[in-house]
């Protein structure tokens, strides 16, 4: 996992979680691999906010080493970043320069929040994503389902769903968002008041100046 924030991609996906096995980050990595194929020439980057726990073991090795092997195997080294060393709860300044960004900055940067946990105690990241008004894709586990019943909006997927299927749902969301953005631009550009201001009035002014 790279710790660089350079060359941000077109799509930024945030996983606001600690690097521990129950967070099921390997599923997130496989989703990014499949999504990378869908977006083609565009870029996608996964940002993981939490620090790795060097004591957490899986299959005889640390969990972060296990994830790094998956990243290398999938060829997504340039698409995944651990950013815990860049973050604090709030921004930290030194001589009026930002030396640590706040968690809120990470949410502001993200296009989408992805949480692939196999188990959760409460689901605080879901509440934070809801407060940040970011699109949210989460695993269908009981704590998240309970929060959704309380009015938090999210797209859910099963833990046994294929990564390619989950990636396609995310890609479809991105496509619909782009279409809506372009439609809004067309409406703003071509609404009558804009036409009068940008086309009609300059035309009348030219006629007056010519007369």
ZAVO-774532 format. One record per atom (N, C-alpha, C, O): z negated, x negated, y negated; residue in one letter. Coordinates in steps of 0.2 Angstrom, whole numbers, plus 2048, in hexadecimal, padded with zeros to 3 digits. Atoms other than C-alpha are relative to their C-alpha. Example, Ala and Ser with C-alpha at 12.3 -4.5 7.8 and 13.67 -1.06 7.14 Angstrom:
% ZAVO-774532
8007FC806A/7D97C2816A/8007FC7FAA/7FD7F77FBA/801804806S/7DC7BC805S/7FD8047FBS/7FC8017F5S/
END
This chain:
% ZAVO-774532
8007FC806X/800800800X/8007FC7FAX/7FC7F77F9X/7FF804806X/8057F97EFX/7FB8037FBX/7F98097FBX/8057FE806X/7F87FA7E0X/8048007FAX/8008017F5X/7FC801806X/8067F97D3X/8028077FEX/80380C802X/7FE7F9803X/80A8087C7X/8077FF7FDX/8098047F9X/7F9801803X/81B8017C2X/805804803X/805806809X/7FA7FC7FDX/82B80A7C4X/7FE806803X/800808809X/8027FA7FDX/82481B7C6X/807804802X/80C8037FFX/7FA7FD7FDX/8308267D0X/8018077FCX/7FD8097F8X/7FE7F9803X/8388377CBX/7FA805802X/7F980A7FEX/8057FC7FDX/82B8407D6X/7F97FD801X/7FA7F8805X/8068047FEX/81983B7D6X/7FB805803X/7FA80B801X/8047FC7FCX/80E8437E3X/7F97FD801X/7F87F7803X/807802800X/7FB8417E2X/7FC802806X/7FC808808X/8057FE7FBX/7EE8407F0X/7FA7FE7FEX/7F87F87FEX/807801804X/7DD8417E7X/7FB7FF806X/7F6804806X/8058007FAX/7D383B7F7X/7FE7F9801X/8017F47FFX/8028077FEX/7CA82D7FEX/8047FE807X/80680380AX/7FC8037FAX/7D282280CX/7FC800806X/7F97FB808X/8048007FAX/7C982881BX/804805805X/808809803X/7FC7FD7FBX/7D082F82CX/8018087FFX/80680A800X/8007F9800X/7CB841829X/8058037FBX/8078097FBX/7FB7FE805X/7D784281AX/807800803X/80B8037FFX/7FA7FF7FCX/7E5840826X/8067FD7FCX/80C8007FBX/7FB802805X/7EF83581AX/8077FE803X/80C7FE800X/7F98027FCX/7FC830828X/8058067FFX/80B8047FFX/7FB7FB800X/803841827X/8038007F9X/8098017F8X/7FD801807X/80583F814X/8057FB800X/80B7FC7FCX/7FB805800X/80E82F817X/807802803X/80C801801X/7FA7FE7FDX/81A837823X/8048067FCX/80A8067FDX/7FD7FC804X/81D845817X/8047FD7FBX/80A7FF7F9X/7FC803805X/82283980AX/8067FD802X/80B7FC7FFX/7FA8037FDX/82E830816X/805805800X/80B8047FFX/7FB7FA800X/837841819X/8028027F9X/8088047F8X/7FF7FD807X/836846807X/8057FB7FCX/80A7FC7F9X/7FC805803X/83E835802X/807801802X/80C8007FEX/7F97FF7FDX/84D83980DX/8038067FCX/8098067FBX/7FD7FA804X/84F84A804X/8027FF7F9X/8078027F7X/7FF801807X/84E8447F2X/8067FB7FFX/8097FB7FAX/7FA805800X/85B8377F6X/8007FB7FBX/7FB7F67FBX/800805806X/85F82D7E6X/7FA8007FCX/7F97FC7F8X/806800804X/8508337DEX/7FA7FD803X/7FA7FB809X/8068047FEX/83F82B7E0X/7FA805801X/7F980A7FEX/8067FC7FFX/82F8327E7X/7FA7FA801X/7FB7F5805X/8058057FFX/81E8297E6X/7F9804802X/7F88097FEX/8077FD7FFX/80D82D7EEX/7FB7FC7FEX/7FA7F67FFX/806803803X/7FD8297E5X/7FA802803X/7F9808804X/8067FE7FDX/7ED8287EEX/7FA7FD7FCX/7FA7F77FAX/805802805X/7DE8287E3X/7FA7FC802X/7F77F87FFX/8078037FDX/7CF8237EEX/8017FA803X/8067F7805X/8008077FDX/7CA8127F4X/800800808X/7FD80580BX/8008007F9X/7CC80D806X/7F97FE802X/7F57FA7FFX/8078027FDX/7BC80B811X/8017FB805X/8047FD80BX/7FE8067FBX/7BD7FA81AX/7FC801806X/7FE7FE80BX/8047FF7FAX/7B0801826X/803805805X/80180680BX/7FE7FA7FCX/7BA81082CX/8067FD805X/80B7FA803X/7FC8027FBX/7C380C83CX/804805804X/80180B804X/7FC7FB7FCX/7D1815846X/8047FB805X/8087F7803X/7FC8037FBX/7D980F856X/7FF7F8800X/8037F4801X/801807800X/7D07FE855X/8017FC7FAX/8017F67FAX/7FE804806X/7D57F9843X/7FD8057FAX/7FC80B7FBX/8027FC806X/7D07FE831X/8058067FFX/80B805800X/7FC7FA801X/7D780F82CX/8067FE7FBX/80C8007FCX/7FB802805X/7E080681DX/8067FC803X/80B7FC802X/7FC8047FCX/7E87FA829X/805804804X/80B803804X/7FC7FB7FCX/7EE808834X/8058037FCX/80B8047FEX/7FB7FC805X/7F6811825X/8057FB7FEX/80B7FD7FDX/7FB805802X/7FE80181FX/8067FE805X/80B7FD804X/7FB8017FBX/8077FF830X/804806800X/80A805801X/7FC7FB800X/80D81082FX/8058007FAX/80B8017FAX/7FC801806X/81380D81DX/8067FB801X/80C7FC7FFX/7FA8057FEX/81D7FD823X/805803805X/80B802804X/7FB7FD7FBX/824806832X/8058057FDX/80B8057FFX/7FB7FB803X/82B814827X/8047FD7FAX/8088017F8X/7FC803805X/83180881AX/7FF8047F9X/8038047F5X/8027FD806X/82881180CX/7FB7FC7FBX/7F77FF7F8X/804804804X/81F802804X/8008017F9X/7FB8017F5X/7FF7FF807X/8268067F3X/7FF8077FEX/8008097F8X/8017F9802X/8228187F4X/7F8802800X/7F78087FFX/8077FF7FFX/80F8177F7X/7FC7FB7FCX/7FD7F57FCX/804804804X/8028117EBX/7F8802800X/7F7808800X/8077FF801X/7EF80F7ECX/7FE7FF7F9X/7FF7F97F6X/801801807X/7E98117DAX/7F88017FEX/7F78027F8X/807800801X/7D68117DCX/7FD7FB7FBX/7F97FD7F7X/802805804X/7D48017D3X/8028017F8X/8007FD7F4X/7FE7FE806X/7DD8097C4X/7FC8057FDX/7FD8077F7X/8037FA802X/7D28187C3X/7F88007FFX/7F57FC802X/8077FF801X/7C181D7BDX/7FF8087FFX/80480B7FFX/8017F9801X/7B982E7BBX/8038027F9X/8068077F9X/7FC7FF807X/7BE82D7A8X/8037FA7FEX/8027F4801X/7FD806802X/7C882179FX/7FB7FB7FDX/7F67FD7FAX/804806802X/7C081079BX/8047FC7FBX/80A7FA7FDX/7FD804805X/7C580678CX/7FD7FA7FFX/7F77F97FFX/803807802X/7C37F4787X/8047FE7FAX/80A7FC7FBX/7FC802807X/7C87EF775X/8058057FFX/80B8037FDX/7FB7FA802X/7D1800773X/806800805X/80B803804X/7FB8007FBX/7DB7FC783X/7FE804806X/7F8803808X/8037FD7FAX/7DA807792X/8007FB806X/8067F8808X/8018047FAX/7D47FD7A1X/7FF804806X/80180180CX/8007FC7FBX/7D180B7ACX/8028077FEX/80080A7F9X/7FE7F9801X/7DA81C7ADX/7FB805803X/7F8803808X/8057FB7FDX/7D082C7B0X/804804805X/80A804806X/7FD7FC7FAX/7D38387BFX/8048057FDX/809807800X/7FB7FB803X/7DA8457B3X/8067FD7FEX/80B8017FEX/7FA803801X/7E78387AEX/805800806X/80B801806X/7FD8007FAX/7EC8377C0X/803807802X/809808804X/7FD7F9800X/7EE84A7C1X/8058027FBX/80A8057FDX/7FB7FE805X/7F884B7B1X/8067FC802X/80C7FF801X/7FA8047FEX/80483E7B8X/804803806X/80A803807X/7FD7FE7F9X/8078477C9X/8048067FEX/80380A7FAX/7FB7FA800X/8158547CCX/7FD805805X/7FE80B805X/8027FC7FBX/80C85A7DBX/7FA7FD804X/7F97F7804X/8068027FCX/7FB8597E5X/801801807X/803807809X/7FF7FF7F9X/7FC8567F7X/7F97FE804X/7F67F8803X/8068017FCX/7EC857803X/801802807X/803808808X/7FE7FF7F9X/7EF855815X/7F9800805X/7FA7FE80BX/8078017FCX/7DC85581BX/800804807X/80380A807X/8017FC7FAX/7D885A82DX/7F98037FFX/7F8809803X/8067FD801X/7C685E827X/7FD7FF7F9X/7FF7F97F7X/803800806X/7BD861817X/7F98037FFX/7F8808803X/8077FD801X/7AB864811X/8018067FBX/7FE80C7FDX/7FF7FA805X/7B086F802X/8078007FDX/8098067FDX/7F9800802X/7C186A7FBX/8008007F8X/8048037F5X/800801807X/7BD8647E9X/8077FE7FDX/8098017F8X/7F9801803X/7CF85D7E7X/8048067FFX/8088067FAX/7FC7FA801X/7D686E7E9X/7FE8037FAX/8028067F6X/8037FE806X/7CB8747DBX/8037FC7FAX/8057FF7F5X/7FE805806X/7D08657D0X/8078027FFX/80A8027F9X/7F97FF801X/7E28687D3X/8028077FDX/8068087F9X/8007F9803X/7E087B7CFX/7FF7FF7F9X/8028037F5X/801801807X/7D88767BFX/8057FC7FCX/8067FE7F6X/7FA804803X/7E686A7BBX/806804800X/80B8027FCX/7FA7FB800X/7F28787BEX/8067FC803X/80C7FC800X/7FA8037FCX/7FD86D7CAX/801803806X/7FD806809X/7FE7FD7F9X/8078737D9X/7FC7FC805X/7FB7F6805X/8058037FBX/7FC8707E8X/802802807X/804808809X/7FE7FF7F9X/80186E7FAX/7FA7FD804X/7F87F7804X/8068027FDX/7F286E806X/801802808X/805806809X/8007FE7F9X/7EF86E819X/7FC807801X/7F88087FDX/8037F97FFX/7EA87F820X/7FA7FF804X/7FA7FF80BX/8068007FDX/7D887C824X/7FB8047FDX/7FC8077F7X/8047FB802X/7C9887822X/7FD8007F8X/7FE8047F5X/803801806X/7C1880812X/8068027FAX/8048057F5X/7FB7FE805X/7D2881809X/802807800X/80480A7FBX/7FE7F9800X/7D689280FX/7FB8047FCX/7FC8097F9X/8057FC804X/7C5898808X/8017FF7F9X/8008047F5X/7FF800807X/7C98917F7X/8068047FEX/8068067F8X/7FA7FC802X/7DA8997F7X/7FF807800X/80180B7FCX/8027F9801X/7D28AA7FAX/7FC8017FAX/7FC8077F7X/803800806X/7C88A67EAX/8058007FAX/8038017F4X/7FB7FF806X/7D88A67E0X/8047F97FFX/8087F97FAX/7FC807801X/7DE8937E1X/807801803X/807803809X/7F98007FEX/7F18937E3X/8027FA803X/8017F4801X/7FE8067FCX/7F88877F0X/805802805X/805808807X/7FB7FF7FAX/8068857FDX/7FC7FD806X/7FA7F7805X/8048027FAX/7FE88380EX/8057FE806X/80B801806X/7FC8027FAX/80587A81EX/7FB7FF805X/7F57FD804X/8058017FAX/7FE87882FX/8007F9802X/8057F5801X/8018087FFX/7F8867835X/8057FF806X/8067F9807X/7FB8017FBX/804869844X/8078017FEX/80C800802X/7F97FF802X/81386D839X/8037F9800X/8007F47FFX/7FC807801X/82185F839X/8007FE7F9X/8018027F4X/800803807X/82085382AX/8068027FDX/8068037F7X/7FA7FE804X/832857827X/8008077FEX/8038087F8X/8007F9802X/82F86A826X/7FB8007F9X/7FD8047F5X/804800806X/821866819X/8037FD7FBX/8038007F5X/7FC804805X/82C85A810X/8058057FDX/8068057F7X/7FB7FC802X/83986780FX/7FD8067FBX/8008087F6X/8037FB805X/82D874807X/7FE7FD7FAX/7FF8007F4X/801803806X/8288687FAX/8067FF7FCX/8078007F6X/7FA801803X/83A8637F7X/8038077FDX/8068077F7X/7FE7F9803X/83E8767F5X/7FD8027FAX/8008057F5X/8047FF807X/8308777E8X/8037FC7FBX/8047FF7F5X/7FD804806X/8378697DEX/8078037FEX/8088037F8X/7F97FD802X/8498717DFX/7FF8067FBX/8028077F6X/8017FA803X/8428817D9X/7FD7FF7F9X/7FF8027F4X/803802806X/8388797CBX/8067FD7FBX/8067FE7F5X/7FA803804X/84886F7C5X/8048067FEX/8068067F8X/7FC7FB802X/85287F7C5X/7FD8047FAX/8008067F5X/8037FC805X/8458887BBX/8007FC7F9X/8007FF7F4X/800805806X/8448797AFX/8068017FCX/8078017F6X/7FA800803X/8568797ACX/8028077FDX/8058087F8X/8007FA802X/85688C7AAX/7FD8017F9X/8008047F4X/804800806X/84988B79DX/8037FC7FAX/8047FE7F4X/7FC804805X/85387D794X/8068047FDX/8088047F7X/7FB7FC802X/862889794X/7FE8057FBX/8028077F6X/8037FB804X/85889778DX/7FF7FE7F9X/8008017F4X/802802806X/85188D77FX/8067FD7FCX/8067FE7F6X/7FA803803X/86288477BX/8048067FDX/8078057F8X/7FB7FB802X/86C89477AX/7FD8077FEX/80180B7FDX/8037FA803X/8608A1774X/8038017F9X/8057FC7F5X/7FD7FE806X/8678AA764X/7FE7FC7FAX/8027F97F6X/803803806X/85B8A2758X/8037F8800X/8047F57FAX/7FD807800X/86189075EX/8078007FEX/8097FB7FBX/7F9800801X/87389575DX/8018017F8X/8057FD7F5X/7FF7FF807X/87189B74BX/7FE7FA7FCX/8027F77F8X/802806803X/86788B746X/8057FB801X/8067F77FCX/7FC8067FFX/87287F74EX/807800800X/80B7FB7FFX/7F97FF800X/88388774EX/8028037F9X/8078017F6X/7FD7FB805X/885895741X/7FE7FD7F9X/8037FD7F5X/802802807X/87B88E732X/8047F97FEX/8067F97F9X/7FC805802X/88487D733X/8078017FEX/80A7FF7FAX/7F97FD801X/895886734X/8008037F9X/8058017F6X/8007FD806X/891890725X/7FF7FB7FAX/8027FC7F5X/801805805X/88B88171BX/8067FC7FFX/8087FA7F9X/7FA804800X/89B87871FX/8058047FCX/8098017F8X/7FB7FC804X/8A5887718X/7FE8007F9X/8038007F5X/803800807X/89A888708X/8027F97FDX/8057F97F7X/7FF806802X/89C875706X/8087FF7FEX/80A7FC7FAX/7F9801801X/8AF876708X/8038047FBX/8088027F8X/7FD7FC805X/8B18846FCX/7FE7FD7F9X/7FF8007F4X/
END
